[in-house]
Amino acid sequence: MALVLHAGSTNKNAFKTLIAAEYSGIQVELVKNFEMGVSNKTPEFLKMNPIGKVPVLETPDGPIFESNAIARYVTRLKADNPLYGSSLIDYARIEQWIDFATLEIDANILRWFIPRIGFAVYLPPAEEAAIAALKRSLTALNTHLSSSTYLVGHSLTLADIIMTCNLTLGFSRLLTKTFTSEFPHVERYFWTMVNQPNFCKILGELKQTESVPPVQKPSHQKEPAKPKEPAIPKAKEESKKETKKEPAKPKAEEAGEAEEAPKPKPKNPLDLLAPSKMILDDWKRLYSNTKTNFREVAIKGFWEMYDPEGYSLWFCDYKYNDENTVSFVTLNKVGGFLQRMDLARKYAFGKMLVIGSGPPFKVKGLWLFRGQERSPVCDRRVLRHGALRVEEGRHHR
């Protein structure tokens, strides 16, 4: 029984398995007419991978998902496969470079590429960080390859297959000749690999991109609603019907209706402010998604987004820090404060700190509010006990 691989014919993660199968003499069939977004949403597919990601390999013992796991499985089907080296240290180093190819090369290429094609929010500071991280990784790879033809030992291994497949997206869509010329050993390595017969059979002819793709609008962003067309006047016959007076309602009924009529909900004063060029959700998303180089990415991004006309910064200090003698009680106080501040979530962003390795613990915070004054919600609901001192902060970068 041939193994069946569920993925599109251009999926670089499927290439890993198909190329490994060619070198190992294992028969793997790629499903025909696979349509991403359709085929991977069927009940049959979701039984194999509940989150609907590709590729997935059907085996006699059940399905396998995650591309590196699938490639490893296919490679190990052949006993003493040279793709896994000839010693324990070879095996460890192959695994080492597989992880490097995934975490340092592929991850940073995707961080650069995905926002540009509209599948994530594009933020210039995040892109700069992704490019810097990719260059750092390519520099390390270039140094290693300066004295080696292959990643491990003196012959091709599974690490080379996975590394090359991960670089394929970069060379074909992002990494121009100007960019890769800084890494000549990586260039030599990549073109040597993709011109091997087993690679050519799966990848076909590859050409290096001449430009970086332009930034596209996020696919999930909705078009602004079009203004409604004015209603067409009804025919004269209908207008005549409208002229007929309705029977007078009893006064008591009219009074009842007047009492039942709902009062219009007052608008939040912050919704009446002039529009701001700063989109608060973009900042919150950048803050949440930045896991490394926080100062270079998130902080730099904040000051590029910050609109001092539409927002203001405020420091807050707890007035009775001498009472904060028990750590969990102090944390509960901060937790309660943040629960009440949830009312201002749409208009604010804040960070609270409990400072000190021992009592008394100090409680401090920094908040970003819509407008030039403290949030009305903050004044009415949060500071009603007067336990926090809130002062406007200066815009120091």
C-alpha positions as CSV (number, residue, x, y, z in Angstrom):
1,M,0.0,0.0,0.0
2,A,1.4,3.4,-1.0
3,L,1.5,6.1,1.5
4,V,-0.8,9.0,0.7
5,L,0.2,12.6,1.3
6,H,-2.5,15.3,1.7
7,A,-1.2,18.7,0.5
8,G,-1.1,21.0,-2.4
9,S,1.3,20.4,-5.2
10,T,3.3,23.6,-4.5
11,N,3.5,23.1,-0.7
12,K,7.1,23.3,0.3
13,N,6.4,21.4,3.5
14,A,5.2,18.5,1.4
15,F,8.4,18.7,-0.7
16,K,10.4,17.5,2.4
17,T,8.6,14.2,2.4
18,L,8.5,13.7,-1.3
19,I,12.2,14.3,-1.7
20,A,13.0,12.1,1.3
21,A,10.9,9.4,-0.3
22,E,12.8,9.7,-3.6
23,Y,16.1,9.2,-1.8
24,S,14.8,6.3,0.3
25,G,12.9,4.4,-2.4
26,I,9.6,4.8,-0.6
27,Q,6.4,5.2,-2.6
28,V,4.4,8.2,-1.6
29,E,1.4,9.5,-3.6
30,L,0.3,13.1,-3.5
31,V,-3.5,13.4,-3.5
32,K,-4.9,14.9,-6.6
33,N,-6.9,18.1,-6.8
34,F,-6.2,19.1,-3.2
35,E,-7.6,22.6,-2.6
36,M,-6.4,24.5,0.4
37,G,-9.3,25.9,2.4
38,V,-11.7,23.3,1.0
39,S,-10.1,19.8,1.1
40,N,-8.5,20.4,4.6
41,K,-11.9,21.4,6.0
42,T,-13.8,18.2,5.2
43,P,-14.9,15.9,8.1
44,E,-12.6,13.2,6.7
45,F,-9.5,15.4,6.8
46,L,-10.3,16.8,10.2
47,K,-10.4,13.3,11.6
48,M,-6.7,13.0,10.5
49,N,-5.7,16.4,11.8
50,P,-8.3,18.2,14.0
51,I,-6.9,21.7,13.3
52,G,-6.9,21.3,9.5
53,K,-3.2,21.9,8.8
54,V,-1.3,20.4,6.0
55,P,0.5,18.2,5.1
56,V,-1.0,15.0,6.5
57,L,0.3,11.5,5.7
58,E,-2.0,8.5,5.6
59,T,-0.2,5.3,6.7
60,P,-1.4,1.7,7.4
61,D,-1.1,2.5,11.1
62,G,-3.0,5.8,11.0
63,P,-2.4,9.4,10.0
64,I,0.7,11.6,10.8
65,F,0.8,15.4,10.7
66,E,3.6,18.0,11.0
67,S,5.9,18.1,8.1
68,N,9.2,17.3,9.9
69,A,7.6,14.3,11.6
70,I,6.3,13.0,8.3
71,A,9.7,13.3,6.7
72,R,11.3,11.5,9.6
73,Y,8.8,8.7,9.4
74,V,9.3,8.2,5.7
75,T,13.1,8.3,6.1
76,R,13.1,5.7,8.9
77,L,11.0,3.3,6.8
78,K,14.3,2.3,5.1
79,A,16.6,0.4,7.4
80,D,20.1,2.0,7.9
81,N,19.0,4.9,5.7
82,P,22.1,7.1,5.1
83,L,19.8,10.2,5.3
84,Y,20.1,9.7,9.0
85,G,23.9,9.4,9.2
86,S,26.0,6.5,10.3
87,S,26.5,7.2,14.0
88,L,24.8,8.6,17.1
89,I,26.6,11.9,16.8
90,D,25.5,12.2,13.1
91,Y,21.9,11.6,14.2
92,A,22.1,14.3,16.9
93,R,23.6,16.8,14.5
94,I,21.0,16.0,11.8
95,E,18.3,16.7,14.4
96,Q,20.2,19.9,15.4
97,W,20.1,21.3,11.9
98,I,16.5,20.3,11.3
99,D,15.6,22.4,14.4
100,F,17.8,25.2,13.1
101,A,16.1,25.1,9.7
102,T,12.7,25.3,11.3
103,L,13.2,27.7,14.2
104,E,15.8,30.1,12.8
105,I,15.3,30.0,9.0
106,D,11.7,29.0,8.2
107,A,10.2,31.0,11.1
108,N,11.9,34.2,10.2
109,I,11.2,33.9,6.5
110,L,7.5,33.4,7.3
111,R,7.5,36.4,9.8
112,W,8.7,38.5,6.8
113,F,6.6,36.9,4.1
114,I,3.1,36.3,5.7
115,P,2.3,40.0,6.5
116,R,3.4,41.1,3.0
117,I,0.9,38.9,1.3
118,G,-2.0,40.0,3.5
119,F,-2.3,37.0,5.8
120,A,-1.3,39.1,8.9
121,V,-1.1,42.7,9.9
122,Y,1.9,44.4,8.3
123,L,4.1,46.3,10.8
124,P,7.4,47.8,9.6
125,P,9.2,47.3,13.0
126,A,8.2,43.6,13.1
127,E,9.4,43.2,9.5
128,E,12.7,44.8,10.4
129,A,13.2,42.5,13.3
130,A,12.3,39.4,11.2
131,I,14.9,40.5,8.5
132,A,17.6,41.1,11.2
133,A,16.9,37.7,12.8
134,L,17.0,36.0,9.4
135,K,20.3,37.7,8.5
136,R,21.8,36.6,11.8
137,S,20.7,33.0,11.1
138,L,22.0,33.0,7.6
139,T,25.3,34.4,8.8
140,A,25.7,31.4,11.1
141,L,24.7,29.0,8.3
142,N,27.1,30.7,5.9
143,T,30.0,30.3,8.4
144,H,29.2,26.6,8.8
145,L,29.0,26.0,5.0
146,S,32.3,27.8,4.4
147,S,34.1,24.6,5.1
148,S,31.3,22.0,4.4
149,T,29.4,20.9,1.3
150,Y,26.6,19.4,3.5
151,L,25.3,20.2,6.9
152,V,26.4,16.9,8.5
153,G,29.2,14.7,7.3
154,H,30.2,14.2,3.7
155,S,26.9,13.2,2.1
156,L,23.3,14.5,1.9
157,T,21.1,13.9,4.9
158,L,17.5,14.7,5.9
159,A,18.8,17.9,7.4
160,D,19.8,19.1,3.9
161,I,16.4,18.2,2.5
162,I,14.5,20.2,5.2
163,M,16.9,23.1,5.1
164,T,16.7,23.4,1.3
165,C,12.9,23.2,1.3
166,N,12.7,25.9,3.9
167,L,15.0,28.1,1.9
168,T,13.0,27.5,-1.3
169,L,10.2,30.0,-0.2
170,G,12.9,32.6,0.6
171,F,14.8,32.3,-2.7
172,S,11.7,32.2,-4.9
173,R,9.6,35.0,-3.2
174,L,11.8,37.2,-0.9
175,L,15.6,36.8,-1.1
176,T,16.9,38.8,-4.1
177,K,20.4,38.3,-5.5
178,T,21.4,41.5,-3.7
179,F,20.2,40.1,-0.4
180,T,21.8,36.6,-0.8
181,S,25.1,37.9,-2.1
182,E,26.0,38.6,1.5
183,F,25.9,34.8,2.1
184,P,27.9,33.2,-0.8
185,H,28.3,29.8,0.8
186,V,24.5,29.6,1.4
187,E,23.9,30.5,-2.2
188,R,26.3,27.8,-3.4
189,Y,24.8,25.3,-1.1
190,F,21.2,26.1,-2.1
191,W,21.8,25.9,-5.9
192,T,23.8,22.7,-5.5
193,M,21.0,21.0,-3.6
194,V,18.1,22.1,-5.9
195,N,19.9,20.9,-9.0
196,Q,20.3,17.3,-7.7
197,P,18.1,15.0,-9.8
198,N,15.8,13.9,-6.9
199,F,15.3,17.6,-5.9
200,C,14.6,18.6,-9.6
201,K,12.0,15.8,-9.9
202,I,9.9,17.3,-7.1
203,L,10.8,21.1,-7.2
204,G,11.1,21.5,-11.0
205,E,13.0,24.5,-12.2
206,L,13.5,27.3,-9.6
207,K,14.3,30.9,-10.3
208,Q,15.5,33.5,-7.7
209,T,13.1,36.3,-7.2
210,E,14.1,39.8,-8.5
211,S,12.0,41.7,-6.0
212,V,10.3,41.6,-2.7
213,P,6.5,41.3,-3.0
214,P,4.6,44.6,-2.3
215,V,2.6,44.8,0.9
216,Q,-1.0,43.7,0.4
217,K,-4.1,44.6,2.3
218,P,-4.9,42.0,5.0
219,S,-7.4,39.5,3.6
220,H,-9.6,39.7,6.7
221,Q,-10.0,43.4,6.5
222,K,-13.5,44.3,5.4
223,E,-14.3,46.9,2.7
224,P,-16.0,50.1,4.1
225,A,-19.7,49.9,3.8
226,K,-21.1,51.7,0.7
227,P,-23.7,54.4,1.4
228,K,-27.2,53.3,0.8
229,E,-29.0,54.7,-2.2
230,P,-32.0,57.0,-1.5
231,A,-35.3,55.3,-1.3
232,I,-37.4,55.5,-4.5
233,P,-40.8,57.3,-3.9
234,K,-43.7,55.0,-3.9
235,A,-46.5,55.1,-6.5
236,K,-49.4,57.6,-6.2
237,E,-51.8,54.8,-5.3
238,E,-49.7,53.9,-2.2
239,S,-49.4,57.6,-1.2
240,K,-53.1,57.8,-1.2
241,K,-53.3,54.9,1.2
242,E,-50.9,56.7,3.4
243,T,-53.1,59.7,3.5
244,K,-55.8,57.8,5.3
245,K,-55.9,58.6,8.9
246,E,-55.4,55.9,11.3
247,P,-58.0,55.5,14.0
248,A,-57.3,57.6,17.0
249,K,-55.8,55.7,19.9
250,P,-57.1,56.1,23.4
251,K,-55.1,58.5,25.5
252,A,-54.3,55.8,28.0
253,E,-52.8,53.6,25.3
254,E,-50.7,56.5,24.0
255,A,-49.5,57.3,27.5
256,G,-48.5,53.6,28.0
257,E,-46.6,53.6,24.7
258,A,-44.8,56.8,25.8
259,E,-43.7,55.2,29.0
260,E,-42.5,52.0,27.3
261,A,-40.5,53.8,24.6
262,P,-36.8,53.0,25.4
263,K,-34.5,56.0,26.0
264,P,-31.6,56.5,23.6
265,K,-28.4,55.2,25.1
266,P,-25.9,58.1,25.8
267,K,-22.7,58.0,23.8
268,N,-19.4,57.6,25.5
269,P,-17.6,61.0,25.4
270,L,-14.5,59.2,24.0
271,D,-16.4,58.1,20.9
272,L,-17.1,61.8,20.1
273,L,-13.4,62.7,19.9
274,A,-11.8,63.5,16.6
275,P,-10.4,60.4,14.8
276,S,-6.9,59.4,15.8
277,K,-4.2,58.1,13.4
278,M,-3.2,55.6,16.1
279,I,-5.1,52.3,15.9
280,L,-5.1,50.9,19.5
281,D,-5.7,47.3,18.4
282,D,-2.6,47.4,16.2
283,W,-0.5,48.4,19.2
284,K,-2.0,45.7,21.4
285,R,-1.4,43.1,18.7
286,L,2.2,44.2,18.3
287,Y,2.7,44.0,22.0
288,S,1.2,40.6,22.3
289,N,3.0,39.1,19.3
290,T,6.5,40.4,20.0
291,K,8.3,37.6,21.8
292,T,12.0,38.7,21.2
293,N,13.8,42.0,20.7
294,F,11.0,43.7,22.6
295,R,12.7,47.1,22.8
296,E,13.7,47.1,19.1
297,V,10.4,45.9,17.8
298,A,7.5,46.7,20.2
299,I,8.8,49.9,21.9
300,K,10.1,51.3,18.6
301,G,6.7,50.4,17.0
302,F,4.8,52.1,19.8
303,W,6.5,55.5,19.3
304,E,6.0,55.2,15.5
305,M,2.2,54.6,16.1
306,Y,1.7,57.0,19.0
307,D,-0.5,60.0,18.4
308,P,-0.1,62.6,21.2
309,E,-3.1,64.5,19.9
310,G,-5.4,61.5,20.2
311,Y,-4.0,59.7,23.2
312,S,-2.1,60.5,26.4
313,L,0.2,58.6,28.8
314,W,-0.4,58.4,32.6
315,F,1.6,57.1,35.5
316,C,-0.2,55.6,38.5
317,D,1.1,54.9,42.0
318,Y,-0.7,53.1,44.9
319,K,-0.9,55.5,47.8
320,Y,-0.6,53.0,50.6
321,N,2.3,50.9,49.7
322,D,3.3,50.5,53.4
323,E,0.2,48.2,53.7
324,N,1.4,45.8,51.0
325,T,3.1,43.4,53.4
326,V,1.7,40.1,51.9
327,S,2.6,39.3,48.2
328,F,-0.6,37.5,47.2
329,V,-2.8,40.1,48.9
330,T,-1.0,42.8,46.9
331,L,-1.5,40.8,43.7
332,N,-5.2,40.5,44.5
333,K,-5.4,44.3,44.8
334,V,-3.9,44.7,41.4
335,G,-6.1,42.0,40.0
336,G,-9.2,43.8,41.3
337,F,-8.1,47.1,39.8
338,L,-7.5,45.5,36.4
339,Q,-11.0,43.9,36.6
340,R,-12.6,47.3,37.1
341,M,-10.4,48.8,34.3
342,D,-11.8,46.2,31.9
343,L,-14.6,48.8,31.4
344,A,-12.1,50.9,29.6
345,R,-10.6,48.2,27.5
346,K,-11.8,49.7,24.2
347,Y,-10.1,53.0,25.0
348,A,-7.0,52.2,27.0
349,F,-3.9,50.0,27.4
350,G,-2.0,49.6,30.6
351,K,0.8,47.8,32.4
352,M,0.8,47.3,36.2
353,L,3.9,46.2,38.2
354,V,4.3,44.9,41.7
355,I,7.9,45.9,42.6
356,G,10.1,44.5,45.3
357,S,11.6,41.2,46.4
358,G,10.1,41.6,49.9
359,P,7.5,43.8,51.8
360,P,6.4,46.4,51.6
361,F,5.7,45.9,47.9
362,K,5.3,49.0,45.6
363,V,2.5,49.1,43.0
364,K,3.1,51.2,40.0
365,G,1.6,51.4,36.5
366,L,1.7,53.1,33.1
367,W,-1.4,53.7,31.1
368,L,-2.3,54.9,27.6
369,F,-5.7,56.6,27.5
370,R,-7.8,57.9,24.6
371,G,-8.0,61.6,24.6
372,Q,-6.1,64.1,26.7
373,E,-7.7,63.4,30.1
374,R,-8.1,60.4,32.3
375,S,-10.7,57.9,31.1
376,P,-14.1,58.8,32.5
377,V,-14.5,55.1,33.3
378,C,-11.3,55.3,35.3
379,D,-12.6,58.3,37.3
380,R,-16.0,56.9,38.1
381,R,-15.4,53.2,38.7
382,V,-11.8,52.6,39.4
383,L,-10.5,55.5,41.5
384,R,-13.6,55.8,43.6
385,H,-11.8,54.7,46.7
386,G,-8.9,57.2,46.1
387,A,-6.2,54.5,46.5
388,L,-4.4,55.4,43.3
389,R,-2.6,58.6,42.4
390,V,-2.7,59.2,38.7
391,E,-0.4,61.7,37.0
392,E,0.1,62.6,33.4
393,G,3.4,61.3,31.9
394,R,5.7,63.2,29.6
395,H,6.4,61.7,26.2
396,H,10.0,60.6,26.7
397,R,11.2,58.0,24.2
